[in-house]
Amino acid sequence: MDYMKMYNKWLTFGDDVKKELSNLDDEEIKDRFYKELEFGTGGLRGIIGFGTNRMNIYTVRKATLGLANYIMKNSGKNASVAIAYDSRKYSDVFARESALVLNAKGIKTYIYKELKPTPMLSFAVRNLKASAGIVITASHNPKEYNGYKVYWNDGGQITEEHAAGISNEINKVQYENIEFMDYNDAVKKGLYNFIPDSVEDEYIELVKKLSINKEAIDYGKDNLKVIYTPLHGTGNKPVRRVLRELGYKNIEVVKEQELPDSNFSTVKYPNPEDPEVFGIALKMAKNEDVDLIIGTDPDCDRVGIVVKDKDGNFGVLTGNQTGTLLTYYVLSQLKELGKMPNNPFVVKTIVTTEIARKICDDFGVEIIDVLTGFKYIGEKIKENEGKKNFIIGFEESYGYLLGNFVRDKDAVIASSLICEMAAYYKKKGLSLYDALINIYEKYGYYREGLKSLTMKGIEGTQRINSIMENLRINTPKELCGIKVIKVKDYLSKIERDIIHNDEKNIELPKSNVIQLCFEDGSLVTARPSGTEPKIKFYFACCGKSLKDAEEKVDKLEEALMKIVE
């Protein structure tokens, strides 16, 4: 792409565009215009600003027209799209612009009246029998970002096939040829519609019906004390509503983080994976006898929790630890109460804790591994409908799902089950930390780690590609004196057994991921982030104690970073 030619073209788009673009240096101009913002299975995600490589009304309109043309080719007449948005800057604007582009093509839109969680968009697509769905969100990214995610008619994120088709249509669109309807005309013609409140009411009822142990909830109504923070996002109303309607009386919200705020003023990074976001909640907890702190990210699809350890000190659980607790609790309760369905299965990603496999084996439940990304978990639910019964799916990055009425990770559902689980263990005189230690003692001390390296711009992309290529060509034979016995390259879809000098195909879609399997059962996985300019390294070990497992993870990370950096 001739970035200066495109830059000069954008200068004619309007005074506001010209004002922002006129004072940029050449490096910034190049970064904004050297390519189009890439559309993939995760849709679009980028820094807010004018330019082809940024999130703005022009790139959103272009993506939407491409989506509209794809829908018209694949969904026939009477197509419709459900739309939701979060609390980020311009999310409501991008949502409305998307609807009006679709309306100009004769496609009906149904948009939430106010910001709503991403999983409620997934539900709305299914409930309204829409052809597709759009949610404007950048999930847990920094405040400078926004994004555009697309869902298909099953309520799941789009597959590679759909993403490629939509991307192909987007590439055909010229900015100057994008039409969008006048809002008042769209409303008068019945093309621009609001999603009725009854859709949310039905969703809330289904979330409550996922409760497993009524006695635990009854105990928790008066005896469980929780602090909740929506981190300035969409979770505030639905999470608190579910807990209130279930009867929990002691749910306190972090007032400073209760209301929507596109600047996420109280945190550096609105991500429940970051312990710092719980700072205000922890100050509140010091003065009260709190059992649990829950935090959901801006679009309320991820949830993090803080629990008390054996010494009464609060600590943030990892996504793997929360997933471990939920998996064991759900399976044990279904078995204990005689509610386990026939042909049950659990789904996790390839970088998610292996203790889940031990737990599932113990309960005689099938476990399925998928690539990183909750869309793959949604695909497995769809693939097994009518054949097997989905129990729970989770990924290490704080995403969890139970039930089959939503097809993406859901922090409203997870928050409800976490409270039930905490009440169940408290009734037995245990904290969630105690319950986790008991699981470790039963199945092994598993510990995981994540190291992310941020590499921005063109040079950053080249550096990430170079690291991945080097790991493929010069794969380490050992780290910390522990031999690598298998190498799984998900891009070539080949698993190499080094001990037996053998190869076999990997039955998963292609992905730029490399996983090293060590003789002691440890795993190291490398992959570029699909949503941020980062390369991620995942470490997983099992030790004789929690400390032993943590030390193994630290040593593997240190050894790999010497190679990478």
BAGUVO-338541 format. One record per residue (C-alpha): residue in three letters; x, y, z. Coordinates in steps of 0.1 Angstrom, whole numbers, plus 5000, padded with zeros to 4 digits. Each point is the difference from the previous one (the first is absolute). Layout:
<nodes>
alaXYZ ...
</nodes>
This chain:
<nodes>
met500050005000 asp501350354991 tyr499550155034 met500650364990 lys497449974972 met497549865024 tyr500950265026 asn499450294976 lys496649844990 trp498949995036 leu500950375004 thr496950074979 phe497649805022 gly499150305022 asp501350285022 asp500249785031 val502049744981 lys502350264985 lys500650165034 glu501149685016 leu502249884971 ser501750334991 asn502450015029 leu501449654998 asp503649924993 asp500949764972 glu500549705023 glu496550045014 ile498550054966 lys501649684988 asp498749815030 arg496550124995 phe499949944962 tyr502549734990 lys497249745002 glu496349955006 leu498949895035 glu499949634996 phe496749815003 gly500249645014 thr498049765021 gly500250265028 gly498850274976 leu501850335003 arg502050145029 gly502250315000 ile500950335014 ile497350274997 gly500950274975 phe499850094963 gly501849784975 thr499649674982 asn501849825029 arg497850165027 met496649965014 asn497750284988 ile496650054983 tyr501549954966 thr501749665007 val496949895019 arg497750104971 lys502349824976 ala500049685020 thr496350025004 leu499350044963 gly502249694994 leu498149815026 ala496750114985 asn501049884966 tyr501149675014 ile496749965019 met498050074969 lys501849744981 asn499849735027 ser496850075020 gly497450084973 lys497150235006 asn498750145033 ala503650025014 ser500450175034 val502950095023 ala500150045038 ile502450265014 ala501450085034 tyr502750235013 asp502150065031 ser501250315020 arg503050084978 lys500550334982 tyr497750024969 ser498649655006 asp496450144998 val500950204969 phe501649714982 ala497049785008 arg497550254986 glu502250054968 ser500149634995 ala496249975002 leu499550294975 val502349844975 leu498249675003 asn496650184998 ala501250174967 lys500249644986 gly496549925012 ile501349795029 lys498050035033 thr502050085031 tyr499149945037 ile502250205023 tyr500150015038 lys498750335015 glu503150035022 leu503449835005 lys499849635006 pro502449715005 thr501449814970 pro498349675011 met496650174999 leu500750084963 ser500749634994 phe496749925018 ala498050274980 val501249864967 arg498649665009 asn496950135017 leu499150234971 lys501049754973 ala502350264985 ser502249934970 ala503050155018 gly501150225029 ile502450285006 val501450115033 ile502150325003 thr502749925026 ala503749975005 ser499449775030 his502850055026 asn502350204978 pro501450345011 lys497650314997 glu501650114967 tyr498549694982 asn496649914987 gly498949704979 tyr497349854979 lys499149635005 val497749804977 tyr497849715010 trp498149764977 asn496549875003 asp500949745026 gly501150275024 gly503649904998 gln502950214987 ile500649954963 thr502049714987 glu503150034977 glu497849934970 his497650285008 ala502850245010 ala501849944966 gly496850064981 ile499150325019 ser503650124996 asn499949944963 glu496850214998 ile501650285021 asn503050014977 lys497750084971 val498550315017 gln501250354992 tyr499650265027 glu498450254977 asn497349744989 ile498649935035 glu496350095005 phe498350035033 met496450075008 asp498650315018 tyr499149895036 asn496450134999 asp499349844967 ala501449675012 val497750015031 lys497050104979 lys500649714976 gly500349755028 leu503649924992 tyr501650155032 asn498549835030 phe500849985037 ile500349665017 pro497049955023 asp500649985038 ser498449654999 val503249874984 glu502150105030 asp497349875024 glu500249664983 tyr503850005001 ile500050085037 glu497549715007 leu502149764982 val503250105019 lys498249955033 lys498949654988 leu503649904997 ser500349995038 ile500849655011 asn499849985038 lys497050185015 glu501149945036 ala503350184993 ile498250304986 asp497550005029 tyr503050015024 gly501850274980 lys497050235000 asp500850125035 asn503449875006 leu502150084970 lys501550354997 val501350114966 ile501550314986 tyr499450054963 thr501650234974 pro498950034964 leu503250204992 his497950284985 gly498549764975 thr496849824990 gly499849745029 asn498650235026 lys496349964994 pro499749634988 val502549855025 arg498450185030 arg496549924987 val500749634998 leu501549995035 arg497250215014 glu497349784985 leu501749695012 gly499650155035 tyr503650105009 lys499750295025 asn503650105006 ile501350114966 glu501850335002 val501150184968 val503250214997 lys498450344996 glu503150164983 gln499849734973 glu496249964998 leu499150234971 pro501149984964 asp503250204993 ser501749984966 asn503350125016 phe499949725027 ser501250285023 thr500749785031 val502249754982 lys502949994976 tyr498749704981 pro496349885004 asn501049635002 pro499149775029 glu503249814992 asp501850295015 pro500050005038 glu500350385001 val496450044989 phe498949875033 gly501850275020 ile496950195011 ala498049685007 leu502949875022 lys500050325021 met496249955005 ala500649645010 lys502550085027 asn497350175020 glu497449734995 asp499649635004 val499949924963 asp500149654985 leu500650084964 ile500850284976 ile498749974964 gly501050224970 thr498849994965 asp501650164969 pro498450284980 asp497949774978 cys499349765028 asp501249684983 arg503049955024 val500049985037 gly502850015026 ile499649925037 val501950075032 val499949765030 lys501449975034 asp502949755006 lys500649795031 asp501550305018 gly497150234992 asn501850204973 phe498350084967 gly501549874968 val498950014964 leu499449664984 thr501249934965 gly497549924973 asn501349645001 gln499349985037 thr496550134998 gly499349774971 thr501449715020 leu497750095029 leu496950034978 thr500749684981 tyr500449805032 tyr497050165017 val497749964971 leu500949634993 ser500049905036 gln496650165007 leu498449854969 lys501349665011 glu499150045036 leu496550134993 gly499349744972 lys499850274973 met502949894978 pro498649964964 asn500949734976 asn503150054978 pro501250305018 phe503050204987 val502350295010 val501950224977 lys503350195006 thr502650174979 ile503549854993 val501650265023 thr497649945029 thr501049805031 glu500449624997 ile498649945034 ala496650034983 arg500849674982 lys500749825033 ile496750135015 cys498049904969 asp501649654999 asp499249965037 phe496350074993 gly499949804968 val499350314979 glu501550064966 ile502250304996 ile500750164966 asp502950234991 val499650294976 leu502250294987 thr500250325020 gly496850204997 phe496649945013 lys498549984965 tyr501549654998 ile498249905032 gly496850144985 glu500649794969 lys500449685021 ile496750075017 lys498350044966 glu501849694986 asn498749785028 glu496450125003 gly497749715002 lys502849765005 lys501750095033 asn499350245029 phe502250305005 ile500950065037 ile502650285001 gly502550174978 phe502950225011 glu503350164990 glu502950135021 ser499250364991 tyr497150025025 gly497249884977 tyr497449745011 leu496749874987 leu497349775012 gly496749934983 asn499250004963 phe498050324995 val503150214996 arg502949914977 asp502850225014 lys501650045034 asp497650165024 ala501050185032 val496450045011 ile499649625001 ala503449955015 ser499450265028 ser496849825010 leu501749665002 ile503050145018 cys497850145027 glu498149675003 met503349815002 ala501450245027 ala496849965020 tyr500249624997 tyr503549995013 lys499450265027 lys497249785014 lys502649735003 gly502450245018 leu502250044970 ser501150304979 leu500549974963 tyr503749995006 asp499649705024 ala497949834973 leu502750064974 ile502749865022 asn497949695006 ile499749964962 tyr503850034996 glu500649745027 lys497649764982 tyr501250054964 gly503450165002 tyr501550345004 tyr499650164966 arg501250354994 glu500050224968 gly501750324990 leu499750254972 lys502650234986 ser498950264974 leu502450224980 thr498550314984 met501450094966 lys498250284982 gly500050124964 ile501549864969 glu503349915017 gly498149835028 thr498049784976 gln503349904983 arg501649925033 ile497149785011 asn500149814967 ser503849965003 ile499649855035 met497449754989 glu502149904969 asn503149965022 leu498149775024 arg499049794971 ile503449984983 asn502149985032 thr497749835024 pro501649955034 lys501049645008 glu499750075037 leu499450285025 cys501349995036 gly501449654993 ile496649864992 lys499749844966 val497550104974 ile498349684989 lys497350144977 val499550314979 lys496550104988 asp500050254971 tyr496450114995 leu500950204969 ser501349694981 lys497549785020 ile502849765008 glu500949845033 arg503649875002 asp500849735024 ile503850055005 ile500549685021 his498549774975 asn500950214969 asp496450004989 glu497450254987 lys496350035000 asn497450254990 ile498350245024 glu496349994995 leu499450375007 pro499850304977 lys503250174990 ser501350265024 asn503450175006 val500749815032 ile503049795012 gln499849775030 leu503049835016 cys499249695021 phe502649895026 glu500949675014 asp498750105035 gly496650104986 ser500750374999 leu498850214970 val501250324984 thr497950164973 ala500750314978 arg497450194980 pro499550364987 ser497050175016 gly497150044977 thr498850335015 glu503150195012 pro503650064987 lys501449725022 ile501549665000 lys498949785028 phe501949715017 tyr498149755022 phe501649785026 ala498449705017 cys501649775026 cys499049755027 gly502149995032 lys500249825033 ser498750315017 leu498550344988 lys503450165007 asp501849734980 ala497750054971 glu500450385001 glu503849965000 lys499849774970 val497950264981 asp502450285009 lys503049804989 leu498449914966 glu499150364994 glu503550125008 ala501649744977 leu497750074971 met500350385003 lys503849964996 ile499449844967 val497250244989 glu501550345011 
</nodes>
